[in-house]
Amino acid sequence: MSNEPNESTELSEPWITAVARADGTGMISVDGAQSDIRANDVAEVRAAIIARVTDEAKARNQRVLVAITDLDGVYLLSVHPDGNVESEGPVVPDAGAAAQGATAAESGTEPAHTQEPEPETRPTRQPSPAEGPARGAGPTRAVLNPAFGEATPVIPPPPFGIDDLIDFAESGSEPTPHHDKGFEPAPTRRSTFRSYSEESDLSQNNSGSAAPAEGAPSATARSAAGKTAEEPASVEATEPTFDQLLPTPGRREKASASSTEGEPEAAPTLEDFLQSRPSAPEGPAKQGWQGAVRRVTGGLISPRPGKAERAHRDAIRRVQRSLKGPRTIVVLNPKGGAHKTTATLLLAATFGTHRGGSTLAWDNNETRGTLGWRAQPSVHSNTAVDLLRDLGRFSDVESARVGYLDNYVRGQGDAQFDVLASDEDAAASSTIDADAFRSLHSTLSRFYRVLVIDTGNNMRASNWEAAVEAADQLVVVTTVNEETAASAAWLIDGLRQKGHQDKVSQAVTILSSPGDTVQPELTQRLRSHFSALTRVVLEVPYDPGFQGGGPLNVDVLSPQTREAWLQVTAAVADGL
């Protein structure tokens, strides 16, 4: 027997709104009665919301609607007494959440929370017989969104119906209440979630014949729009790189044939066939409310991944991209306390975790640095000085093995990267110079795909300058602090004067928060200055796990911090 009530027994539908925040807190309001939700993470908050709405549907023996607000926007869900969850239209976008989402995706942080708004009150209205039972959804209006601190659409109470809300979600135009329209509402439209595999098959079947929608941006416009706000799209053609000038396997003959007038094009090759294959479909959602719905329904309902999860997956793909040989990343700021060592460790940890090893964090201080102290300890205390002394063991390419390096580098466990410490002997008088750096770099590049190099504070040291010369990607790190930022600006001026303009223009700047106090005016000044000089400027949040000065354990960092550094590492990988 169906659990769906008939019109004669259907109860008045409750008015339910909810908010899910990234810090593991949330709120649900049922007919104006508001209650807070606290959990370990946002996934548990979403699961608690769906469970609470399911209980409400069971108690009333009818399906109920809920509007859930999070970083992606406002989601309209229909929950039935049997636990079935359906979508009542696409995500309702809004300028406030979009702006916050762009900042969060770029910096890897969640927007600050603000004071909760007063709960919505729901006036009652008796529907006409033609309209049927009252519906609990209406058009959106801007209120202060507690999740993002911005003007965000929140669903107000009747007299608007669910059809109005779906019209708004599909068209983006604000509807008119039923009693102003002067006609009876159409039957409720409801679209059940397709599984992700079904949507992928549908999109692939239609990809060959679908024409661009009227008013849709062209590929050129989309490419230009994809640039960061600090980097306007350029209409000038850029010079091709050396790699771009290399012939593509399987296409050299075709290019040669097409260049000869009157001769037919060469037959397609295996390479052409393999490159024509469609991309493999992505798996179902694991994060966000989409992942919560999938877990609650045991996978019977499998929505597409949300915006935040898609950005997360894209960042991982960029970190894992193929490299044409070993690549060297150099982390710079001539002032101590700029978070260079922290940045070096977290970049190496992110590369190592997602690339499966072959990553080295190297302290290239001419005397003593702190990278070895901040890393997980090893059974030995050997450093770069010891490796330099025994470098002859690795001179024979055929007999040298990567395993021999274990006595000089310090493995970092699950993070899957190694650390090469600088000299830790307080009585030592030797230093690492440019020749020593080049010898070490030449050998280490044979065993590691990615080398992340921490530098000292002396821009005039010969090993410092040698590291910059060897760099494939520069990373400028500064805390949001006047003195440290001035040191970073001075560094960039010096690099440009020494002929490294190209490396500076492709550099990544990291603005690291020194504490939990936000300084929006200074942050904006730093973004404005460094975005005019470097390829991209990204912000990373303060994390209590950075404190103490002891070994840095990535596992104790918050999910927001780890996501921020994933986005930073992806931006660095883009330059490799």
C-alpha positions in Angstrom: 0.0 0.0 0.0 1.3 3.4 -0.9 2.3 5.8 1.9 1.3 8.8 -0.2 -1.7 10.5 1.4 -4.7 11.6 -0.7 -5.9 15.2 -1.0 -8.6 14.7 1.7 -6.1 13.5 4.3 -3.0 15.5 3.4 -1.8 17.7 6.2 -0.6 21.3 5.7 3.0 21.1 4.5 5.6 22.4 6.9 7.9 25.2 6.0 11.5 23.9 6.3 14.8 25.6 5.6 18.3 24.5 6.6 21.9 25.7 6.5 25.0 23.4 6.3 28.3 25.0 7.0 31.8 23.7 6.3 32.9 23.9 10.0 30.5 21.2 11.0 27.7 23.5 12.3 24.3 24.0 10.8 20.7 25.1 11.4 17.2 23.7 10.6 14.0 25.6 10.9 10.6 23.9 10.8 7.6 26.3 10.6 9.8 28.9 12.3 11.0 26.7 15.1 14.8 26.9 14.7 17.3 24.4 16.1 21.1 24.2 15.7 23.1 21.3 14.5 26.6 20.5 15.5 28.7 17.6 14.0 32.2 16.6 13.2 32.1 17.9 9.7 29.7 19.3 7.0 28.9 15.8 5.7 27.4 14.8 9.1 25.5 18.1 9.2 23.9 17.3 5.8 23.0 13.8 6.9 21.5 15.1 10.1 19.4 17.6 8.1 18.0 14.9 5.8 17.3 12.6 8.7 15.4 15.4 10.5 13.3 16.2 7.4 12.6 12.4 6.9 11.3 12.2 10.5 9.1 15.2 9.8 7.8 13.5 6.6 7.0 10.3 8.5 5.3 12.2 11.3 3.0 13.9 8.8 2.8 10.9 6.4 3.4 13.1 3.4 6.3 14.4 1.4 7.8 17.6 2.6 10.1 20.2 1.0 13.3 21.6 2.4 15.5 24.4 1.0 19.2 23.6 2.0 21.7 26.5 1.7 25.4 25.8 1.5 28.4 27.0 -0.5 27.0 25.9 -3.8 23.7 27.8 -3.5 20.2 26.8 -2.5 19.1 23.2 -3.1 15.4 22.3 -3.2 14.7 18.8 -2.1 11.5 16.8 -1.7 11.7 14.1 1.1 9.1 11.3 1.3 8.1 9.3 4.4 9.9 6.3 3.1 13.2 8.2 2.9 13.2 8.8 -0.8 14.8 12.1 -1.8 14.0 14.0 -5.0 15.2 17.2 -6.6 12.7 20.0 -7.1 14.9 21.7 -9.7 18.5 22.8 -10.2 20.6 24.7 -7.7 19.4 28.3 -7.4 22.6 30.4 -8.0 23.1 33.8 -6.4 25.7 36.5 -6.7 26.6 36.5 -3.0 27.4 32.8 -2.8 29.1 32.8 -6.2 31.4 35.5 -5.1 32.2 33.8 -1.9 32.6 30.5 -3.7 35.1 31.9 -6.1 37.2 33.3 -3.3 37.0 30.0 -1.4 38.0 28.0 -4.5 40.9 30.3 -5.1 42.2 30.4 -1.6 40.9 27.1 -0.3 39.1 28.6 2.7 35.5 28.9 3.7 33.9 32.3 4.0 33.5 33.7 7.5 30.2 33.1 9.3 28.0 35.9 10.4 25.2 36.3 12.9 22.2 34.1 12.4 19.1 35.8 10.8 15.8 35.9 12.5 13.8 32.7 11.6 11.3 33.1 8.9 7.6 33.2 9.9 5.0 31.5 7.8 1.7 33.2 7.3 -1.2 30.8 6.6 -3.4 30.9 3.5 -6.3 28.7 2.7 -6.0 27.5 -0.9 -8.8 27.5 -3.3 -10.3 24.2 -4.4 -8.8 24.6 -7.8 -5.3 25.1 -6.4 -5.3 22.0 -4.1 -3.3 21.8 -0.9 -1.0 24.7 0.1 2.5 24.4 -1.1 5.5 25.3 1.1 7.8 27.0 -1.4 8.0 30.3 -3.0 10.3 32.7 -4.9 13.6 33.8 -3.5 14.5 37.0 -1.9 17.8 38.4 -0.6 18.4 38.0 3.1 21.6 37.7 5.1 22.8 34.2 4.6 24.4 32.8 7.8 26.6 30.4 5.9 28.3 33.0 3.8 27.7 36.5 5.2 26.3 37.7 1.9 22.9 38.5 0.4 21.6 35.1 -0.6 18.3 33.8 -1.8 16.3 32.1 1.0 12.9 30.6 0.3 10.1 32.6 1.8 6.7 31.2 2.8 3.5 31.0 0.7 1.4 32.3 -1.2 3.9 31.1 -3.8 3.7 27.5 -4.9 6.3 24.9 -5.9 5.6 25.5 -9.6 6.6 29.1 -9.1 9.8 28.0 -7.4 10.6 25.6 -10.2 9.9 28.3 -12.8 12.3 30.6 -10.9 15.0 27.9 -10.7 14.8 27.1 -14.4 14.5 30.6 -15.8 16.1 32.8 -13.2 13.2 35.3 -13.3 11.1 36.1 -10.3 7.6 34.5 -10.5 4.3 36.0 -9.6 2.0 34.6 -6.8 -0.8 32.4 -7.9 -3.5 34.7 -6.6 -2.1 37.5 -8.8 -1.8 35.3 -11.9 -5.6 34.7 -12.2 -5.3 31.1 -13.4 -5.0 27.7 -11.9 -1.6 26.3 -11.3 -0.2 23.5 -13.5 0.4 20.1 -12.0 3.5 20.0 -9.9 6.6 19.1 -11.9 9.3 17.1 -10.2 12.5 15.7 -11.6 14.0 12.7 -9.8 17.8 12.5 -9.6 19.3 10.3 -12.4 22.3 8.3 -11.4 25.5 9.9 -12.4 26.3 7.2 -14.9 22.9 7.7 -16.6 23.6 11.5 -16.8 27.1 10.8 -18.3 25.6 8.5 -20.9 22.9 11.0 -21.8 25.5 13.8 -22.1 27.7 11.7 -24.3 24.9 10.7 -26.6 23.9 14.3 -27.1 27.4 15.8 -27.3 27.7 15.3 -31.0 24.5 17.0 -32.1 23.8 19.6 -29.4 24.1 23.1 -30.7 25.1 26.0 -28.5 22.2 27.6 -26.7 21.2 31.1 -27.8 23.2 33.6 -25.9 25.7 31.0 -24.7 29.3 32.2 -24.7 31.7 31.0 -27.4 34.7 28.8 -26.6 36.9 31.9 -26.8 34.7 33.9 -24.5 34.6 31.0 -22.0 38.4 30.7 -22.1 38.7 34.5 -21.4 36.2 34.3 -18.6 38.1 31.4 -17.0 41.1 33.7 -16.2 41.5 35.1 -12.8 40.3 38.6 -12.0 43.8 39.8 -11.6 44.8 38.4 -15.0 42.7 39.9 -17.8 42.3 37.9 -21.0 44.8 38.9 -23.7 43.8 39.0 -27.3 47.4 38.9 -28.5 48.8 35.5 -29.7 51.4 34.1 -27.3 54.7 32.7 -28.5 54.6 28.9 -28.6 56.8 27.0 -26.1 59.5 24.6 -27.2 57.3 21.7 -26.2 54.5 23.0 -28.3 56.8 23.2 -31.3 57.6 19.5 -31.1 55.7 17.3 -33.5 52.8 15.2 -32.1 53.3 11.5 -32.7 51.0 10.2 -35.5 50.3 13.7 -36.9 53.7 14.7 -38.4 52.9 13.0 -41.7 49.4 14.6 -41.8 50.8 18.0 -41.2 53.4 17.5 -44.0 50.9 16.2 -46.4 48.4 19.0 -45.8 51.1 21.6 -46.3 51.8 20.3 -49.8 49.2 21.7 -52.2 47.2 19.1 -54.2 48.3 16.1 -52.1 45.8 14.1 -50.0 45.9 14.1 -46.3 47.6 11.1 -44.6 45.4 8.4 -43.2 44.5 8.6 -39.5 46.8 6.8 -37.2 46.4 4.9 -33.9 47.3 8.0 -32.0 44.4 9.9 -33.8 42.0 7.1 -32.8 43.2 7.1 -29.1 42.9 10.8 -28.9 39.3 10.7 -30.2 38.1 8.7 -27.3 35.7 10.4 -24.9 36.8 11.2 -21.4 36.1 8.6 -18.8 33.0 9.4 -16.8 33.6 10.7 -13.2 32.4 8.7 -10.3 29.3 9.7 -8.2 29.4 12.4 -5.6 31.2 11.6 -2.3 31.1 15.1 -0.7 28.6 17.8 0.0 24.8 17.3 0.3 25.0 15.2 -2.9 27.2 12.7 -1.2 25.0 12.7 1.9 21.9 11.9 -0.3 23.9 9.0 -1.9 24.8 7.6 1.5 21.4 8.0 3.0 19.8 6.2 0.1 22.4 3.5 -0.1 23.4 4.6 -3.6 19.9 4.3 -5.1 20.0 8.1 -5.7 23.3 9.2 -7.0 23.5 13.0 -7.8 26.3 14.6 -9.7 29.1 16.0 -7.6 28.6 19.6 -6.5 30.8 22.6 -7.3 33.2 22.3 -4.4 33.7 18.6 -5.1 34.3 19.2 -8.8 36.9 21.9 -7.9 38.5 19.4 -5.6 38.7 16.7 -8.2 40.0 19.1 -10.8 42.8 20.2 -8.5 43.9 16.6 -7.9 44.0 16.0 -11.7 46.2 19.1 -12.1 48.6 17.9 -9.4 48.8 14.5 -11.0 49.4 15.8 -14.6 52.3 14.3 -16.5 55.6 16.1 -16.3 58.2 16.2 -19.1 61.1 15.4 -16.8 62.0 16.3 -13.2 60.7 19.7 -12.1 62.2 22.1 -9.5 60.0 24.4 -7.3 61.8 27.1 -5.3 60.1 28.7 -2.3 61.3 32.3 -1.6 61.2 35.2 0.9 64.4 36.7 2.3 62.7 37.3 5.7 62.5 34.8 8.4 59.0 33.8 9.7 57.4 34.2 6.3 56.1 30.5 6.4 58.6 29.3 3.7 59.3 26.1 5.6 55.6 25.4 6.2 54.9 26.1 2.5 57.7 23.8 1.4 56.5 20.9 3.6 52.8 21.3 2.6 53.6 21.6 -1.1 55.8 18.5 -0.9 53.2 16.6 1.1 50.4 17.4 -1.3 52.5 16.4 -4.4 53.6 13.2 -2.6 50.1 12.2 -1.5 48.5 12.7 -4.9 51.4 11.6 -7.1 52.5 8.6 -5.1 56.0 9.6 -4.0 59.1 10.6 -5.9 58.9 14.1 -4.2 61.7 15.7 -2.2 61.6 18.7 0.2 65.1 20.1 0.3 66.5 22.7 2.7 68.9 24.7 0.6 70.2 26.9 3.4 73.9 27.7 3.1 74.4 27.0 6.8 71.4 25.8 8.9 67.7 25.9 8.2 64.7 24.5 10.1 63.2 22.1 7.6 64.8 19.1 9.2 63.4 20.1 12.6 59.9 20.6 11.2 59.9 17.2 9.4 59.1 13.8 10.9 62.3 12.4 12.5 64.4 9.6 11.0 66.7 6.9 12.4 69.7 8.9 11.1 70.7 12.5 11.3 72.5 12.9 8.0 72.0 16.1 6.0 72.9 17.6 2.7 76.5 18.0 3.8 76.8 14.3 4.3 75.2 13.5 1.0 77.6 16.0 -0.7 80.6 14.3 0.9 79.4 10.9 -0.4 78.1 12.0 -3.7 80.6 9.9 -5.5 78.6 6.8 -4.6 75.9 8.1 -7.0 78.2 9.1 -9.9 77.9 5.7 -11.6 74.4 5.9 -13.3 74.2 2.2 -13.8 75.1 1.1 -10.3 73.5 3.9 -8.2 70.1 3.1 -6.7 67.4 5.3 -5.2 67.4 3.1 -2.1 70.9 4.3 -1.2 69.4 7.7 -0.6 67.5 6.4 2.4 70.6 7.0 4.6 70.6 10.7 3.7 66.9 11.7 3.3 64.1 11.4 5.9 60.9 9.6 4.8 57.6 11.3 5.8 55.4 8.2 6.0 51.9 8.4 4.6 52.6 11.8 3.0 54.9 9.9 0.6 57.8 12.5 0.3 61.3 12.7 1.6 63.2 15.5 3.3 66.8 16.5 2.8 67.9 18.6 5.8 70.5 21.3 5.8 73.6 21.2 8.0 72.6 20.7 11.7 76.1 20.6 13.2 76.5 23.7 15.4 80.3 23.4 15.3 80.6 23.0 11.5 82.3 25.7 9.5 81.5 24.5 6.0 78.8 26.0 3.8 76.8 25.0 0.7 77.8 27.1 -2.3 76.6 27.3 -5.8 78.8 24.5 -7.1 77.6 22.2 -4.2 74.0 23.0 -5.0 74.4 22.2 -8.7 76.1 18.9 -7.9 73.4 17.9 -5.4 70.6 19.1 -7.8 72.1 17.1 -10.7 72.1 13.9 -8.7 68.8 14.3 -6.9 67.0 15.1 -10.2 67.8 11.6 -11.4 65.8 10.1 -8.5 62.9 12.5 -7.9 60.2 13.9 -10.2 59.4 16.9 -8.1 61.9 18.8 -5.9 60.5 21.5 -3.6 63.4 23.7 -2.4 63.3 25.8 0.8 65.7 28.7 0.7 67.5 30.8 3.3 67.3 34.5 4.0 70.4 35.6 2.1 69.5 36.6 -1.5 73.2 37.2 -2.2 74.3 33.7 -1.2 75.6 31.8 -4.3 73.5 28.7 -3.5 70.4 30.9 -3.3 71.0 32.3 -6.7 71.8 28.9 -8.1 68.5 27.6 -6.9 66.6 30.4 -8.6 68.5 29.6 -11.8 67.5 26.0 -11.6 63.8 26.8 -10.8 61.0 25.7 -13.1 58.5 27.5 -10.8 59.0 30.2 -8.2 56.7 30.4 -5.2 56.8 33.7 -3.2 55.4 33.3 0.3 54.5 36.0 2.7 52.3 36.3 5.7 49.7 39.0 5.8 52.0 41.4 7.5 53.4 44.7 6.4 57.1 43.9 7.1 57.1 40.4 5.6 55.1 41.5 2.6 57.6 44.4 2.0 60.4 41.8 2.0 58.6 39.8 -0.6 58.1 42.9 -2.8 61.8 43.7 -2.4 62.6 40.2 -3.4 60.6 40.5 -6.6 62.2 43.8 -7.5 65.6 42.2 -7.1 64.7 39.2 -9.2 63.4 41.4 -12.0 66.5 43.5 -11.9 68.7 40.4 -12.2 67.0 39.3 -15.4 64.4 36.9 -14.0 61.3 38.8 -15.3 59.9 35.7 -17.0 60.2 33.5 -13.9 58.6 36.2 -11.8 55.7 36.7 -14.2 54.9 33.0 -13.9 55.4 32.8 -10.2 52.8 31.9 -7.6 52.3 34.2 -4.6 50.9 32.7 -1.4 49.4 35.0 1.2 49.5 33.1 4.5 47.4 34.2 7.4 49.6 34.6 10.5 46.7 34.2 12.9 42.9 34.0 13.2 42.5 37.8 12.9 41.3 38.9 9.4 42.9 42.0 7.9 40.8 42.6 4.7 42.4 46.0 3.8 46.0 44.7 4.0 45.0 41.5 2.2 43.5 43.5 -0.6 46.6 45.7 -0.9 48.8 42.6 -1.1 46.6 41.0 -3.7 46.6 44.1 -5.8 50.4 44.5 -5.7 51.4 40.9 -6.2 48.8 40.1 -8.8 50.3 42.7 -11.0 53.7 41.0 -10.9 53.0 37.2 -10.6 50.8 34.7 -12.3 48.4 34.1 -9.5 47.9 35.1 -5.9 46.3 32.6 -3.5 45.4 32.8 0.2 45.7 30.1 2.8 44.1 30.1 6.2 45.7 30.1 9.7 45.7 26.7 11.3 46.5 25.9 15.0 48.4 22.8 13.7 51.2 25.2 12.5 52.0 26.3 16.0 54.6 24.8 18.3 57.6 24.7 16.1 57.8 20.9 16.2 57.3 18.3 13.5 54.4 19.2 11.2 51.7 16.5 10.9 49.5 17.1 7.9 46.8 14.9 9.4 46.0 17.3 12.3 45.3 20.2 9.9 41.7 21.1 9.3 40.0 20.0 6.1 39.7 23.6 5.0 43.5 24.0 5.4 44.3 20.9 3.4 41.9 21.9 0.7 43.5 25.4 0.5 46.9 23.8 0.0 45.6 21.4 -2.6 44.4 24.4 -4.6 47.8 26.1 -4.1 49.7 23.0 -5.2 47.4 22.7 -8.3 48.3 26.3 -9.3 52.0 25.5 -8.8 51.6 22.3 -11.0 50.0 24.5 -13.7 53.4 26.2 -14.1 55.4 23.0 -14.4 
